[in-house]
Amino acid sequence: MLRAFAVWTVWVWGTRIGNVIGDESRSTAFKVIHVVLAVVSVAFAVATWVITRRVRARTALR
C-alpha cells in the first residue's frame, strides 16, 4: 500500500507540474512554489519507497 502511495504521488505531481509550468497565466512565484512542493512530495515518496523496501527485505530474512 505504501508503494502505491509513492507511485501515485510521483504521478500526480509529475502531471501537476507539467500543467503548472505550461500554464502561461500563472505567475512565476506560483510556479516556483508548486515546483518546490512537488520536489518535497516526491522526496517523501522516494523515502517511503526506500523504507518499505528495506522493511520488506528484513522481514524476508526472518
C-alpha positions in Angstrom: 0.0 0.0 0.0 2.8 2.4 0.8 4.4 1.7 -2.6 1.2 2.5 -4.3 1.1 5.8 -2.4 4.7 6.6 -3.6 3.9 5.8 -7.2 0.6 7.8 -7.1 2.4 10.8 -5.5 5.0 10.9 -8.2 2.5 10.5 -11.0 0.2 13.2 -9.6 2.9 15.7 -9.1 4.5 15.0 -12.4 1.2 15.7 -14.1 0.5 18.7 -12.0 3.9 20.3 -12.6 3.6 19.8 -16.3 0.3 21.6 -16.2 1.6 24.4 -14.0 4.7 25.1 -16.0 2.8 25.0 -19.3 0.2 27.5 -18.0 1.2 30.9 -19.1 -1.5 32.6 -16.9 0.3 31.6 -13.7 2.9 33.9 -12.0 6.5 32.9 -11.6 6.1 32.8 -7.8 3.1 30.3 -8.2 5.2 28.1 -10.4 8.2 28.2 -8.1 6.2 27.4 -5.0 4.5 24.5 -6.7 7.7 23.1 -8.1 9.2 23.2 -4.5 6.1 21.4 -3.2 6.4 18.8 -5.9 10.1 18.2 -5.1 9.4 17.8 -1.4 6.4 15.5 -2.0 8.4 13.3 -4.5 11.3 13.2 -2.0 8.9 11.9 0.7 7.5 9.4 -1.8 11.1 8.1 -2.6 11.9 7.9 1.1 8.7 5.9 1.6 9.6 3.6 -1.2 13.1 3.0 0.2 11.9 2.4 3.7 9.3 0.0 2.5 11.9 -1.9 0.5 14.2 -2.1 3.5 11.5 -3.3 5.8 10.4 -6.0 3.3 14.0 -7.2 2.9 14.4 -7.5 6.7 11.1 -9.3 7.0 12.0 -11.7 4.2 15.2 -12.7 6.0 13.4 -13.7 9.2 
